[in-house]
């Protein structure tokens, strides 16, 4: 006899043990995780995930971009499944919770339903999306972008990392270029649990954030070409200093984001000087930059202003600056019915919550363009993420997983 769904809770110890276990795949000495997408460590955790899902009675398939889908049958297999999950890849110096929590919580939902003997009306599909982080291959959220046809699959497969290895070659190297057509699998909706990656929930002492919006994002790749010359013998007024020009761009991005605050942020995250030397004026620099805001009009204004300022900097400093927009994602607005199901689940469990905006990008941003989608946030210590110090408490993870469980029961059909 099945357990009453209204009283159902996940196994908090089991969830925590899976988070700790998977952290060994790419674990670092400082307690973080380095599991770059389509690396050997990624293969190892993917193999673990496949085996765990199959042991839980799911059928696992993989599409042409390596996106993984673990299907738990429902009573009515004519209904599209409800998707739940996140990603398994990390930043170069990532933590144990970013992405993994969402996948492990989704697996725990399936295990909990199995233990209770509950069969949902609609099937449930646990998902692992390829290259959410974008730290090895750009842009981020590549697997979900291909799924919703924001990027052509052929373009994604041809993208290369810093060593010139393509996505296609990396998929083949770890054996995860699947046979399922990208985008062929359809969902009725999608739910994703994630750490907040910001300080708001912790600061307010709240266990649950109901994500209503996601920030729009622009990513830039830039290259500055000046002229290399001797630092001691080149007069200041005759220099074509690429690094000085980059310094102005960094400050321009910072000033523009502040001018549109508090609804905008921006930064330069990478800068590489070609052929650096202590006594040579930098002549060529490659860099990356970005803006984020939940307001599409502000995103347009930031982009226009930066392009104008870059042209002025280039002319005044007599350098050539190429600034390419390599990715733009419009602000996301999540489905009210899905956010309502999350809020109702939190209320049912007696967990205080608040609406919140996601500052980071997530696969749900892409999914929201094709199916009703929403996200659940739980606190992380000091709001720190993309860092080996990233931390969340077992009870916080369990609270989020329980909200996910009851939202799944409400949406997929299986409540009391």
Residue pairs with C-beta under 8 A, 6 or more apart in sequence:
1 117
2 116
2 117
2 118
3 115
3 116
3 117
3 118
4 416
5 116
5 118
5 409
5 414
5 415
5 416
6 348
6 415
6 416
8 112
8 116
8 118
8 405
8 406
8 409
9 112
9 402
9 405
10 105
10 108
10 109
10 111
10 112
10 398
10 401
10 402
10 405
11 108
11 111
11 112
11 115
12 394
12 395
12 397
12 398
12 401
14 108
14 111
15 104
15 105
15 108
15 394
15 397
15 398
15 401
16 394
16 397
16 398
18 52
18 104
18 107
18 108
19 96
19 97
19 100
19 101
19 104
19 397
20 96
21 48
22 45
22 48
22 49
22 88
22 100
22 104
23 33
23 96
23 100
25 33
25 35
25 41
25 42
25 44
25 45
25 48
26 33
26 34
26 35
26 36
26 39
26 41
26 42
26 44
26 45
26 90
27 33
28 34
28 93
28 388
30 93
30 388
30 389
31 96
31 388
31 389
32 90
32 93
32 94
32 95
32 96
32 387
32 388
32 389
32 390
33 90
33 94
33 95
33 96
33 100
33 388
34 41
34 90
34 91
34 92
34 93
34 94
35 41
35 42
35 45
35 88
35 89
35 90
35 94
36 42
36 89
36 90
36 92
36 133
36 135
36 136
37 89
37 130
37 131
37 132
37 133
37 135
37 136
37 137
37 170
38 66
38 89
38 130
38 131
38 136
38 137
38 167
38 170
38 171
38 173
38 174
38 176
39 136
39 170
39 174
40 174
42 88
42 89
42 174
43 174
43 175
43 176
45 88
46 66
46 68
46 88
46 128
46 174
46 176
49 68
49 70
49 88
49 103
49 107
49 128
50 60
50 68
50 70
52 107
53 60
53 70
53 107
53 110
53 126
54 60
54 70
56 70
56 72
56 107
56 110
56 111
56 114
57 72
57 110
57 114
58 70
58 71
58 72
58 110
58 126
59 70
59 71
60 68
60 69
60 70
60 71
61 68
61 69
61 71
61 178
61 180
61 185
62 68
62 69
62 176
62 177
62 178
62 179
62 180
63 69
63 147
63 178
63 180
63 181
63 182
63 183
63 184
63 185
64 153
64 157
64 177
64 178
64 179
64 180
64 181
64 182
65 130
65 142
65 143
65 146
65 147
65 153
65 156
65 157
65 167
65 171
65 177
65 182
66 130
66 143
66 171
66 176
66 177
66 178
67 127
67 128
67 129
67 130
67 143
67 144
67 146
67 147
67 178
67 182
68 127
68 128
68 176
68 178
69 125
69 126
69 127
69 180
69 185
70 107
70 110
70 125
70 126
70 127
71 81
71 123
71 124
71 125
72 81
72 110
72 113
72 120
72 123
72 124
72 125
72 126
73 119
73 123
74 81
74 119
74 120
74 121
74 122
74 123
74 124
74 412
74 413
75 119
75 120
75 121
75 413
76 121
76 122
77 123
79 121
79 122
79 123
79 188
80 122
80 123
80 186
80 187
80 188
81 122
81 123
81 124
81 125
81 187
81 188
81 412
82 120
82 122
82 123
82 124
82 125
82 187
82 188
82 189
82 190
82 191
82 408
82 411
82 412
83 125
83 127
83 187
83 189
83 190
83 191
83 367
83 371
84 102
84 106
84 109
84 124
84 125
84 126
84 127
84 190
84 191
84 192
84 193
84 404
84 408
85 102
85 103
85 106
85 125
85 126
85 127
85 128
85 129
85 192
86 99
86 100
86 101
86 102
86 103
86 106
86 127
86 128
86 129
86 132
86 192
86 193
86 194
86 362
86 363
87 99
87 102
87 103
87 128
87 129
87 130
87 131
87 132
87 133
87 143
87 363
88 99
88 100
88 103
88 128
89 99
89 130
89 131
89 132
89 133
89 135
89 136
90 98
90 99
90 100
90 133
90 135
91 98
91 133
91 135
91 386
91 387
92 135
93 386
93 387
93 388
94 133
94 386
94 387
94 388
94 390
95 384
95 385
95 386
95 387
95 388
95 389
95 390
95 391
96 390
96 391
97 195
97 380
97 385
97 390
97 391
97 392
97 397
98 133
98 194
98 195
98 197
98 385
98 386
98 390
99 132
99 133
99 194
101 193
101 194
101 195
101 378
101 392
101 397
101 400
102 192
102 193
102 194
103 126
103 127
103 128
105 193
105 397
105 400
105 401
105 404
106 126
106 127
106 193
106 404
107 126
108 401
108 405
109 124
109 126
109 401
109 404
109 405
109 408
110 124
110 126
112 405
113 119
113 120
113 124
113 405
113 414
118 409
118 414
119 414
120 408
120 409
120 412
120 413
120 414
121 412
121 413
121 414
122 188
122 411
122 412
122 413
123 412
124 408
124 412
125 185
125 187
127 190
127 363
129 141
129 143
129 144
129 147
129 363
130 142
130 143
130 176
131 137
131 140
131 141
131 142
131 143
131 167
132 140
132 141
132 142
132 143
132 144
132 362
132 363
133 140
134 140
134 141
134 142
136 161
137 159
137 160
137 161
137 167
137 170
138 159
138 219
138 221
138 326
138 327
139 145
139 151
139 219
139 326
139 327
140 327
140 361
141 329
141 361
141 362
141 363
141 365
141 366
142 151
142 156
142 159
142 167
143 363
144 363
144 365
144 366
144 367
145 151
145 156
145 366
146 152
146 153
146 156
146 182
146 183
147 182
147 183
147 366
147 367
148 183
148 366
148 367
148 369
148 370
149 183
150 366
150 369
153 182
156 167
157 166
157 167
157 168
157 171
158 166
158 167
158 168
159 166
159 167
160 166
160 167
161 170
165 173
168 177
171 177
187 367
187 371
188 371
188 372
188 411
188 412
189 335
189 338
189 371
189 372
189 373
189 411
190 364
190 367
190 368
190 371
190 372
190 373
191 338
191 342
191 373
191 374
191 375
191 376
191 404
191 407
191 408
191 411
192 362
192 363
192 364
192 367
192 373
192 374
192 375
192 376
193 375
193 376
193 378
193 400
193 401
193 403
193 404
194 362
194 375
194 376
194 377
194 378
195 377
195 378
195 379
195 380
195 385
195 390
195 392
196 202
196 209
196 356
196 377
196 378
196 379
196 380
196 383
197 359
197 360
197 380
197 383
197 385
197 386
198 359
198 360
198 383
198 385
199 382
199 383
200 209
200 356
200 383
201 207
201 208
201 209
201 354
201 356
201 377
201 378
201 379
202 379
202 380
202 381
202 382
202 383
204 354
206 352
206 353
206 354
206 379
207 351
207 352
207 353
207 378
207 379
207 396
207 399
207 400
208 342
208 346
208 351
208 352
208 353
208 354
208 376
208 377
208 378
208 399
208 400
208 403
209 353
209 354
209 355
209 356
209 376
209 377
209 378
210 339
210 342
210 343
210 346
210 353
210 354
210 355
210 356
210 374
210 376
210 377
211 334
211 339
211 355
211 356
211 357
211 358
211 364
211 374
211 375
211 376
211 377
212 333
212 334
212 339
212 355
212 356
212 357
213 294
213 331
213 332
213 333
213 334
213 357
213 358
214 294
214 331
214 332
214 333
214 334
214 357
214 358
214 361
214 362
214 364
214 365
214 368
214 375
215 292
215 293
215 294
215 331
215 332
215 357
215 358
215 359
215 360
215 361
216 292
216 293
216 294
216 295
216 296
216 299
216 328
216 329
216 330
216 331
216 332
217 290
217 291
217 292
217 327
217 328
217 329
217 361
218 290
218 291
218 292
218 299
218 302
218 303
218 325
218 327
218 328
219 288
219 289
219 290
219 325
219 326
219 327
219 328
220 288
220 289
220 290
220 306
220 323
220 324
220 325
220 326
221 286
221 287
221 288
221 323
221 324
221 326
222 249
222 286
222 287
222 288
222 289
222 310
222 321
222 322
222 323
222 324
223 284
223 285
223 286
223 287
223 321
223 322
224 242
224 245
224 246
224 249
224 284
224 285
224 287
224 319
224 320
224 321
224 322
225 242
225 283
225 284
225 319
225 320
225 321
225 322
226 239
226 240
226 241
226 242
226 245
226 281
226 282
226 283
226 284
226 317
226 318
226 319
226 320
227 239
227 240
227 281
227 283
228 275
228 280
228 281
228 282
228 283
228 284
229 239
229 240
229 280
229 281
229 283
230 279
230 280
230 281
231 278
231 279
231 280
231 281
232 279
234 281
239 281
240 281
240 283
240 317
240 318
240 319
241 281
241 282
241 317
241 319
242 273
242 282
242 283
242 284
242 285
242 319
243 273
243 281
243 282
243 285
244 317
245 285
245 313
245 314
245 317
245 319
245 321
246 268
246 271
246 285
246 287
248 313
248 317
249 268
249 287
249 289
249 309
249 310
249 313
249 321
250 268
252 306
252 309
252 310
252 313
253 266
253 267
253 268
253 289
253 291
253 306
254 266
254 267
256 264
256 266
256 291
256 302
256 305
256 306
256 309
257 264
257 265
257 266
257 267
257 291
257 302
260 293
260 298
260 301
260 302
263 293
263 294
263 295
263 298
264 291
264 292
264 293
264 295
264 298
264 302
265 291
265 292
265 293
265 359
266 289
266 290
266 291
266 292
266 302
267 289
267 290
268 287
268 288
268 289
269 288
269 289
269 290
270 286
270 287
270 288
271 285
271 286
271 287
271 288
272 285
272 286
272 287
273 282
273 284
273 285
274 282
274 283
274 284
274 285
274 286
275 283
275 284
276 282
289 306
291 299
291 302
291 303
291 306
292 359
292 361
293 299
293 302
293 331
294 331
294 357
295 331
296 330
296 331
299 328
299 330
299 331
303 325
306 323
307 323
310 321
310 323
311 321
313 319
313 321
314 320
314 321
329 361
329 365
329 366
332 358
332 364
332 365
332 368
333 368
334 364
334 368
334 373
334 374
334 375
335 368
335 372
335 373
335 374
337 372
338 372
338 373
338 374
338 407
338 411
339 355
339 374
341 374
341 407
341 410
341 411
342 353
342 374
342 376
342 403
342 407
343 353
344 406
344 407
344 410
345 402
345 403
345 404
345 405
345 406
345 407
345 410
346 352
346 353
346 403
347 353
348 406
349 399
349 402
349 403
349 406
351 399
351 402
351 403
356 377
358 365
358 375
358 377
360 385
362 375
364 373
364 374
364 375
367 373
374 407
376 400
376 403
376 404
376 407
377 400
378 392
378 396
378 397
378 399
378 400
379 392
379 393
379 396
380 390
380 391
380 392
381 389
381 390
381 391
381 392
381 393
384 390
384 391
406 415
408 414
409 415
